[in-house]
Amino acid sequence: MALYKKRRYKMGRRFVSIWFPHLATDWFALLQPQLRQQPFVLKSVVHGRMVVAAANLLAQQKGVHAGMLLADARAIFPGLEVLDEKPNLAGQLLQRAAEWCVRFTPVASPDPPAGVLLDATGCAHLWGGEDAYLAAITNRLAARGYTARVAMAGTLGTAWALARFGKANMIMQNGAEAAALKTLPAAALRLDAATIDRLTKLGLRQVGDFIAMPHATLRRRFGLQIIQRLQQALGTEQESIQPVYPPEPFQERLPTIEPIRTRGGIEVALHNLLAPLCNRLRKEGKGLRAAYFRCYRTDSQTRGIEITTSRPAHNEAHLFYLFSLKLETLEPGEGIELFVLEATKTEVETPLQESIWEAGMGVNDPQLAELFDRITTRLGADVISRYLPAEHYWPERSFKQAPLFAAAPDAVWKTDKPRPLQLLSPPEPVEVAAPIPDYPPMLFRHKGRLHKIVKADGPERIEQEWWIQEGEHRDYYCVEDEEGCRYWLFRLGHYTADRSHQWFLHGYFA
């Protein structure tokens, strides 16, 4: 066990626990600033009785505390201000607090009922050391109106204990967990109330009173929870954090010394993030298909822009240009203090073998892909579509939409028959005048406009694909009106004298 502990401490893991002793009441005081100067509580109904759900610091100084009957609280302090508790307020506030703490570390997680946990490994030096790191957290929270106690240690359990029962902004070095825990009450180990009561009745009020007891004795008397909590606090059992934003495998972060407000500063930050990200992608044989550039502002607001590429890319200049098309949408506000660049979608990038004798690479030309990226970033992803041939005779099924570069054609375009560049879906009915049956039309009316046909070619009969659906065949004609416009018309089914014929406009030629 000692060898495991030594190896763990050598890794230098550092965790921060943030505790909000007055989370809900601080939030109400932010909404109603006059409450900061008077004692007030939040009330709720428990088993049909009105109880105090939370009390602010001034109310606690008057002897009012959470869990007390509201009638008793008013008897202690008749001038007590009483407000209704907001359901699930603490959970919502902790979620927002954890999201806000992402500016200090990539791994932040809510810690109900009134805390946030951070994995601060390798982060403190960016703020000038651990003291400055904790001071930045508490000062920023205080500026937002929240009272917070913060502690840092080599394990989550010790950091949690020190934040609630130690001194303010307490820092404990790795390997000193046992010494730090000995003077703390048993509740510092995150034990349930029943276990704490049993420990207290036996005179084991501090962790030091039982930390050296054999595990078998503790397990027999108090169950497995106390053993697990001790091991977690001492670092012999690992504990994980479920981050509010799971870190992307390809992510780069850049905190700033001074808040950035100008476009030039944002561009410099983006360059500094793209360079290492593209190097990592290139070395691992990957390229990004989607990336997100997130900016954390000093007013706790977050802004971001996203780009996508038509094929895996790690060209720094090209990716910077795509982001630059959207940089004007970023609002730096009072300043940006953290930049995060994430490759949210990556794919294996297969190098293309360039042809020695041919001048172009067709659809596989990287410059063509970059051109499409620039167009879609500026105008939208739906402005360019790619279609491949499909093995069908029926016009509506003779093609299929495909990703710009991801798919290869499994058939060839049929060029033996003329086909319009634009097909109407579905075909639109038209009124047609033809001199005799099976003769090309002379006139047709479409949407109230009469077209006089001067040239016509056909018919070309296309049968239904009976293995897909039943139906009548079509007789297609390529026609040209007196204005030089060319159309693709068809008559549905055989000509018969006892019924009217249905004609349709199916497409336009160039």
Secondary structure, 3 states (H helix, E strand, C coil): CHHHHHHHHHHCCCEEEEECCCHHHHHHHHHCHHHHHCCEEEEEEECCEEEEEEECHHHHHCCCCCCCEHHHHHHHCCCCEEEECCCCHHHHHHHHHHHHHHHCCCEEEEECCCEEEEECCCCHHHHCCHHHHHHHHHHHHHHCCCCCEEEEECCHHHHHHHHHHCCCCEECCCCCHHHHHCCCEHHHHCCCHHHHHHHHHCCCCEHHHCCCCCHHHHHHHHCHHHHHHHHHHHCCCCCCCCCCCCCCCCEEEEEEEEEECCHHHHHHHHHHHHHHHHHHHHHCCEEEEEEEEEEEECCCCEEEEEEEEEEEECCHHHHHHHHHCCHHHCCCCCCEEEEEEEEEEEEECCCCCCCCCCCCCHHHCHHHHHHHHHHHHHHCCCCCCEEEECCCCCHHHCEEEECCCCCCCCCCCCCCCCCCCEEEEEEEEEEEECCCCCCCCCEEEECCEEEEEEEEEEEEEECCCCCCCCCCCEEEEEEEECCCCEEEEEEECCCCCCCCCEEEEEEECC
